[in-house]
Structure formats: structure tokens, C-alpha cells
């Protein structure tokens, strides 16, 4: 069966692999296609497309946009059929990125004031071409020995309840879906159960479908068999096309590998073909 991975990250956001490495890794595990969906930026797409030239792996340009739905953070993946609107996309997310950067600076300053010797400048230097987010701050806390894992950092120091992090205002999820359609992208709800439970999804999905949502990730690295089955059932019920991906971040999520996630992920290439249709 032909396979693909429609959700990965590079050094242009909070991943640790270059676009060239993503293409190489995709080829090594026999993928037919891989999408680069960096957080809130398409700045790595030209590099990604160049890296795939001459390769048998299809490079799918994309983005993962952070959004808000009734106080819940939802991530909307957009897969681009062409790359004609990348400048417009980057302009659209820039206002949020300005707010996000200030939030990151404040977070690092708050941590430093509390005795955690971490600076935004040092975090930023680790990803000179990328967009800083809390995952990179978590990686720095781990490197400094303040936490035992990135997951632990998010559960404690980087949690909204911890008092150090103040969340920046995000664009509305339904607005993001509509904008992605305007830019010629295919909007897909990423990892649906990470922010909403089944009852909340049943309220959100009809609204999202009306706004232009095309697909939903049904196959994801951390989904067990029951969760995958429920995701497929909901996608079928609301007329959404299945999608899937590893959410690969390189060493920032060391247990997640390109194409195979935690070892059992297998996203059919037919998912991509159906989304394009």
C-alpha cells in the first residue's frame, strides 16, 4: 500500500529537522508523499520544494495554524494544491506571530525572574529561521535540567495554570478555515481529540464544515485503535475526508518518527488523493 505523512514540522517552526532531512527520511521509510506543516508559517516551503526536486517523494506544501474555538486551542492544517498564495498566507498569520513572540518573551522573562535562568534570545538562537513557541522553550528548560521532559514542562512551568505563561489571542477557528479556503488550501482539523471531546466535536464539526472544513485527522501518532475508529466514524458522519500524519518534530518529540509515528502509523496515500479531489 502506498503511504504518506500529511503532518510534519521542520526547523522553520519547532522541529529539529531541515526540509532536506524530511525528504530523506520520507524516502527511507518508503513514503510516496510528505507534507510540511510548520506552525503558523510557510517560510520553509520554498526550501522544502527545492529539497524534493529529483526525489521520488512528493513534497506537499502546508501549514498548521493555531486558532481559538470557545477558549479551546484548535490547530487547523492547510494543504496547498499550489504555492501561489504563500505571501498572502504569511501576511495573514503575521499579526498572531507578533502577539505570540511577545508572549514568548514575557514567558522567558517571568521564568528568569523566578530563578530559571533562561532567555528568549538563547531560545531564538536555536531556531534562527523558525518560529519560536513553547515547545522550544520547553526544550531549553530540559537542556538546562529544570524539567525531566518536554511533556513535564508543559504540565508545570509552561502551563497556563503555572502563572508564567499568558496565552496570546488567536484567530477564530472558523475564520481560519475560511481564510485557508480563500488561499486555495484544503483545511483539515488536526488531532481532533487533543482539545475537544466527542460532544464538543459534534457541536464544532457542523459549523466547521459550513465554514469550509474539508478533512479531519483520523490517523495520528498518539491515537489508539478505539480513538482512530471514533475519528473515522465522526469524519464519515459529518462528510469529512480522512487525513493523517505523524506530527513529527524531530528530537523535540523523540518517540515520533516520520511516517510511522510511534511505530504503528500507516497513512494511505489515497487520503491525499481524496483530499485533492
C-alpha positions as CSV (number, residue, x, y, z in Angstrom):
1,X,0.0,0.0,0.0
2,X,1.2,3.5,-0.9
3,X,1.8,5.6,2.2
4,X,2.2,9.3,3.1
5,X,2.6,11.7,6.1
6,X,0.5,14.8,5.9
7,X,1.6,16.5,9.2
8,X,5.3,17.2,9.9
9,X,7.4,20.1,11.2
10,X,10.9,21.4,10.4
11,X,13.4,23.9,11.8
12,X,11.2,26.7,10.3
13,X,8.9,26.2,13.3
14,X,9.6,24.0,16.3
15,X,11.0,20.9,14.6
16,X,14.7,20.0,14.6
17,X,15.0,18.6,11.0
18,X,15.7,20.6,7.9
19,X,13.4,20.2,4.9
20,X,16.1,18.2,3.2
21,X,16.2,15.8,6.1
22,X,12.4,15.4,6.0
23,X,12.5,14.4,2.3
24,X,15.3,12.0,3.0
25,X,13.5,10.4,6.0
26,X,10.3,10.1,3.9
27,X,12.3,8.2,1.3
28,X,13.9,6.0,3.8
29,X,10.6,4.7,5.1
30,X,9.1,4.4,1.6
31,X,6.6,7.3,1.7
32,X,5.1,8.5,-1.6
33,X,4.4,12.0,-0.2
34,X,5.1,14.1,2.8
35,X,3.6,17.5,3.8
36,X,5.5,20.2,5.6
37,X,3.0,21.9,8.0
38,X,5.1,24.2,10.2
39,X,3.3,26.1,12.9
40,X,1.9,29.5,11.7
41,X,4.4,29.9,8.9
42,X,5.1,28.9,5.3
43,X,8.6,30.3,5.3
44,X,10.1,26.9,4.9
45,X,8.1,25.8,1.9
46,X,10.4,27.1,-0.8
47,X,13.3,25.2,0.8
48,X,11.1,22.1,1.1
49,X,10.1,22.2,-2.5
50,X,13.7,22.6,-3.6
51,X,14.7,19.7,-1.4
52,X,12.3,17.4,-3.2
53,X,13.5,18.2,-6.7
54,X,14.7,15.0,-8.3
55,X,13.3,12.9,-5.4
56,X,10.6,10.2,-5.8
57,X,8.8,11.7,-2.7
58,X,6.1,14.2,-3.5
59,X,6.5,17.4,-1.3
60,X,3.2,18.8,-0.2
61,X,3.3,22.4,0.9
62,X,1.2,23.1,4.0
63,X,0.8,25.0,7.3
64,X,-0.6,24.3,10.8
65,X,-2.5,27.4,12.1
66,X,-3.2,27.9,15.8
67,X,-6.8,29.1,16.3
68,X,-9.4,29.5,19.0
69,X,-12.8,27.9,19.4
70,X,-14.7,28.9,22.6
71,X,-11.5,29.2,24.6
72,X,-10.1,25.9,23.2
73,X,-6.9,25.9,21.1
74,X,-7.6,24.2,17.8
75,X,-5.0,23.5,15.1
76,X,-6.1,23.7,11.5
77,X,-3.8,22.1,8.9
78,X,-3.9,23.6,5.4
79,X,-2.5,21.6,2.5
80,X,-1.9,23.8,-0.6
81,X,-2.7,22.5,-4.1
82,X,-0.4,25.2,-5.4
83,X,2.0,27.6,-3.8
84,X,0.7,30.8,-5.4
85,X,-0.6,32.3,-2.2
86,X,2.2,31.8,0.2
87,X,3.0,35.5,0.6
88,X,-0.7,36.1,1.5
89,X,-0.7,33.3,4.0
90,X,2.4,34.7,5.7
91,X,0.8,38.1,5.8
92,X,-2.3,36.6,7.4
93,X,-0.5,34.9,10.3
94,X,1.9,37.7,10.9
95,X,-0.4,39.6,13.4
96,X,-0.7,36.5,15.5
97,X,3.0,35.8,15.4
98,X,3.7,39.3,16.7
99,X,1.5,38.6,19.7
100,X,2.9,35.2,20.1
101,X,6.5,36.5,20.2
102,X,5.7,39.0,22.9
103,X,4.0,36.2,24.8
104,X,7.2,34.1,24.5
105,X,9.4,37.0,25.6
106,X,7.2,37.6,28.6
107,X,7.2,33.9,29.5
108,X,11.0,33.7,29.4
109,X,11.3,36.9,31.5
110,X,8.8,35.6,34.0
111,X,10.7,32.3,34.3
112,X,14.0,34.1,34.7
113,X,12.6,36.3,37.4
114,X,11.5,33.2,39.3
115,X,15.1,31.8,39.2
116,X,15.0,29.7,36.0
117,X,18.0,31.0,34.0
118,X,16.5,31.0,30.5
119,X,16.5,33.8,28.0
120,X,14.4,34.4,24.9
121,X,17.5,35.3,22.9
122,X,19.0,31.9,23.6
123,X,15.8,30.1,22.6
124,X,15.6,32.2,19.5
125,X,19.2,31.5,18.5
126,X,18.4,27.7,18.4
127,X,16.0,28.3,15.5
128,X,17.3,31.3,13.6
129,X,15.0,30.6,10.6
130,X,12.0,29.4,12.6
131,X,9.1,30.5,14.7
132,X,9.6,30.2,18.4
133,X,6.8,28.5,20.5
134,X,6.6,26.9,23.9
135,X,8.0,23.6,22.6
136,X,11.3,25.3,22.0
137,X,11.2,26.9,25.4
138,X,10.4,23.5,26.9
139,X,13.4,22.0,25.1
140,X,15.6,24.8,26.6
141,X,14.3,24.1,30.1
142,X,15.0,20.4,29.6
143,X,18.6,21.2,28.4
144,X,19.1,23.3,31.5
145,X,17.9,20.5,33.7
146,X,14.9,22.3,35.1
147,X,12.4,19.6,33.9
148,X,12.6,15.9,33.3
149,X,10.9,16.1,29.9
150,X,9.2,18.4,27.4
151,X,5.9,16.9,28.5
152,X,6.6,17.7,32.1
153,X,7.5,21.3,31.2
154,X,4.1,21.8,29.6
155,X,2.4,20.2,32.6
156,X,4.1,22.6,35.1
157,X,6.1,25.7,34.2
158,X,4.6,26.3,30.8
159,X,1.0,25.5,31.7
160,X,-1.4,28.4,31.8
161,X,-2.0,27.4,35.4
162,X,1.7,27.9,36.3
163,X,1.4,31.6,36.3
164,X,4.3,32.3,34.0
165,X,2.6,31.9,30.6
166,X,-0.1,34.2,29.3
167,X,-1.7,33.0,26.1
168,X,-1.7,35.4,23.1
169,X,-5.0,36.0,21.3
170,X,-5.5,33.5,18.5
171,X,-7.6,33.9,15.3
172,X,-11.1,32.3,15.4
173,X,-11.1,28.7,14.1
174,X,-14.0,29.2,11.7
175,X,-12.3,32.3,10.3
176,X,-9.0,30.4,9.8
177,X,-10.9,27.6,7.9
178,X,-12.5,30.2,5.6
179,X,-9.2,32.0,5.0
180,X,-7.4,28.8,4.1
181,X,-10.1,28.1,1.5
182,X,-9.5,31.6,0.1
183,X,-5.8,30.9,-0.2
184,X,-6.6,27.7,-2.2
185,X,-5.7,25.3,0.7
186,X,-7.5,22.2,1.9
187,X,-8.4,22.9,5.6
188,X,-8.1,19.8,7.9
189,X,-8.8,19.6,11.6
190,X,-5.6,18.4,13.3
191,X,-5.5,15.8,16.1
192,X,-9.2,16.4,16.9
193,X,-9.4,14.9,20.4
194,X,-6.4,16.8,21.9
195,X,-8.6,19.9,22.6
196,X,-12.2,18.8,22.2
197,X,-14.1,15.8,23.5
198,X,-16.7,13.9,21.4
199,X,-19.6,16.1,22.5
200,X,-17.7,19.3,21.7
201,X,-16.7,17.9,18.3
202,X,-20.3,17.2,17.5
203,X,-21.1,20.9,18.0
204,X,-18.0,22.2,16.2
205,X,-17.8,20.0,13.2
206,X,-21.1,21.1,11.5
207,X,-20.0,24.7,12.0
208,X,-16.6,24.0,10.6
209,X,-18.0,22.1,7.6
210,X,-20.2,25.1,6.8
211,X,-17.1,27.3,7.0
212,X,-15.2,25.1,4.5
213,X,-13.5,22.4,6.5
214,X,-12.7,19.5,4.1
215,X,-10.9,16.9,6.3
216,X,-10.1,15.7,9.7
217,X,-7.1,13.7,11.0
218,X,-8.3,10.3,11.7
219,X,-4.9,8.6,11.8
220,X,-2.5,10.2,14.2
221,X,0.6,9.1,16.2
222,X,-0.9,9.1,19.6
223,X,-4.3,7.7,18.7
224,X,-5.1,4.2,19.9
225,X,-7.3,1.8,18.0
226,X,-10.5,3.0,19.6
227,X,-9.8,6.7,19.1
228,X,-8.9,6.1,15.4
229,X,-12.2,4.2,14.9
230,X,-14.2,7.0,16.6
231,X,-12.4,9.7,14.4
232,X,-13.3,7.7,11.3
233,X,-16.9,7.4,12.4
234,X,-17.2,11.2,13.1
235,X,-15.5,12.0,9.8
236,X,-17.9,9.8,7.9
237,X,-20.9,11.2,9.9
238,X,-20.1,14.8,9.0
239,X,-18.9,14.2,5.5
240,X,-15.2,14.9,6.1
241,X,-12.3,13.3,4.2
242,X,-9.9,11.3,6.4
243,X,-6.4,12.6,6.8
244,X,-3.4,11.6,8.9
245,X,0.1,12.3,9.9
246,X,2.9,11.7,12.4
247,X,3.2,15.3,13.8
248,X,6.9,14.7,13.5
249,X,9.1,17.3,15.4
250,X,12.5,15.6,15.3
251,X,14.3,15.4,18.7
252,X,11.7,17.6,20.3
253,X,9.4,14.6,20.1
254,X,11.9,11.8,20.0
255,X,9.3,9.0,20.2
256,X,7.6,10.2,17.0
257,X,9.1,9.2,13.6
258,X,8.3,10.3,10.1
259,X,5.6,8.2,8.5
260,X,5.3,5.7,11.3
261,X,4.7,7.8,14.4
262,X,5.3,5.6,17.4
263,X,5.7,2.6,15.1
264,X,2.2,1.7,14.1
265,X,1.0,4.6,12.0
266,X,0.3,4.0,8.3
267,X,-1.5,6.8,6.4
268,X,-2.7,5.6,3.0
269,X,-1.6,7.8,0.1
270,X,-5.2,7.5,-1.0
271,X,-6.1,10.0,1.8
272,X,-4.0,12.7,0.0
273,X,-5.6,11.8,-3.4
274,X,-9.1,12.0,-1.9
275,X,-8.3,15.4,-0.2
276,X,-7.1,16.8,-3.5
277,X,-10.3,15.6,-5.2
